[in-house]
Amino acid sequence: MRLLLMAIFILSAFLYPTKAQEPCHLALIQPTLVWGDVRANLTAFDERIQRCEDSDLIILPELFASGCDMRKKAPGLSLKAKDEVASRFTEILGKMKSWSARTQALVVGSTIYKEEGKYYNRLLAVFPDGSYQYYDKHNCFKKEVYTPGDKQLILSWKGHRIATYICYDLRFPEWSRNQDRSYDTALYIANWPDSRRDDWNKLLRERAIENQAYIIAVNCAGTDLAGLSYAGDSYLLSPQGNILGRCEPYKDDILFIELPGL
C-alpha cells in the first residue's frame, strides 16, 4: 500500500506540476512627489524607471502621478482637482505600459479613475505585454471622496501570488485576511503621513505575522501642499515581521531587493 501511494504521489507530480516560484527582483520606488503636478511626476518617474532595468516588479506609491491632496478646499475646487487627474487616466496608464514594456517588469501604482460620475482610487498592475489588472481601494478614508471597490486582486507573477492593497486598507485586518493561504505576499502602497508613522510600521508588521506573508510596503516621502511630512518607510518585511531591506527615511530613494522564491 505504501509503495502504491508513493507511486500515485510521483505520478501526480508529473501530471499536475505546481508552478515554481522564481526569485523576484523588486524595485520599491519611494519618491518625493510634486503634489498636484501630473506632468512633473511622470517626467520624474521616467528617470527613476531607467534605474530599474533589471527588476521584475516595480512598485510605485498610491496616487503616484499627483499625490493625495490633504488640503481643505471648497467642494467645487476639490472636484476640479480630481477631474484634472482623472482626465489623464489614459495618459498615466500609457506611461505605465511603456515602463513595463521597457523593463519587462510588472509595474504597480495607483491613480484616480472616473466612471459614471464616481471616482475610484484605482491600483493598476501593468504587465509587459500591455495587459493590466486593477484593484479599486476598498477602505476609503472618506467615502464621499472616493467610491469603495468591492473586489480583491491577487496577482500571479514569477510564481508568486501577490495580494494588492492601498493605504487605509492597512487598518482593516479582515479585508487582507489570508484566507486559505491564497497569497504569499501582500503589497501596500500609500500616501501615509509622518504624523501616523508609528501606526504604519506597527500595522505592517502585524499584517505580516498574522497572515504569514511577505509584505511589500511603498510610501512617498517629502512634504505635501498642506505642510504634512511623509517619512516613506518603504521596505520588505518577512513573514516573521523582520525588515529585510528598506529605503532611507524621508528621502527620494529606490530599494532594490529580492523577494525569495521557493
PEKAMO-V243289 format. One record per run of one state. SS is the DSSP state (hx for helix, st for strand, lp for the rest). FROM is the first residue (numbers start at 1). LEN is the number of residues. Records with the same first field share a line. If there is no record, write none. Layout:
SS->FROM-LEN ; FROM-LEN
//
This chain:
lp->1-1 ; 16-8 ; 31-1 ; 33-5 ; 53-4 ; 60-15 ; 87-2 ; 104-2 ; 116-2 ; 127-5 ; 137-17 ; 158-2 ; 172-7 ; 182-3 ; 190-4 ; 212-2 ; 219-2 ; 224-5 ; 232-3 ; 238-5 ; 247-6 ; 260-3
hx->2-14 ; 38-15 ; 75-12 ; 89-15 ; 167-5 ; 179-3 ; 194-18
st->24-7 ; 32-1 ; 57-3 ; 106-10 ; 118-9 ; 132-5 ; 154-4 ; 160-7 ; 185-5 ; 214-5 ; 221-3 ; 229-3 ; 235-3 ; 243-4 ; 253-7
//
